[in-house]
Amino acid sequence: MIKEVIFDIDSTLYDYDPGHASGLKRMGEYVEKEFGIAPGEFEKAYQRMNRETAERLGRDNAAIHSRSIRIQNLLEQWGQPLFPHLKRLYHLYWDTLLEVSRPEPGSLEAVRQLADMGLSIGIGTDMTTRMQYEKLEYFGFAPYVRHIVTSQEAGVEKPHPEFMALCIRKAGCAPEECVFVGDTFKKDVIGAMNAGMHAVWYNAKERALPEDADLAGRSYQEIRHFDELVPYIKSLA
């Protein structure tokens, strides 16, 4: 019997890519206007800073997702004042992402239906915590969420066993009574299966299965649309 359904957020409950691209574009326009740095050069510098931050902090660290840390370090490298530009760029990125992004088709309806069925709704997401709260509220998922696990709280990123164990502990039920839904095969599907949960791969963009995916005789459910989720979970009963 299924008691809990745990969702990833980015590129699962909403499409991250369009909002991210628009947020970077707006930041590039700001940097060009204020500092005379061409948008193309800004994007190269931003991606370089992503890599440098991850190398310095380690990949199993939620801080690698922090836009404020990336922006701060870029401004320092450019010899530009941190204030007021750091906060302006930070809010420009996230405000644009929220304005442009929309919930994935059928996602809000599926979450609402699962909650109406008496199932508990959880969140299991990499990322710093505050912006994930903002997304859940902005897109309308917040009223249905009973608990949240972020990599900032867990201290490790998916698919680390400690992250998944914290999800299960907060769910308050056995692993086999949990379903984990996410778009990233290695992080969400493999991580969930390793923890003993039912795994659902939300693959709306029809990505190929990773060549090195180690299923070890285990099975998962692939869906291309959220209309498929509720019938699958009902079938587990």
PyMOL commands that set and color helices and strands:
alter all, ss='L'
color gray80, all
select helices_A, chain A and resi 16-35+39-57+62-65+67-78+85-100+107-116+129-139+142-144+151-154+161-171+175-177+185-194+226-236
alter helices_A, ss='H'
color red, helices_A
select strands_A, chain A and resi 4-7+120-125+145-150+178-182+198-202+221-223
alter strands_A, ss='S'
color yellow, strands_A
deselect
rebuild
show_as cartoon
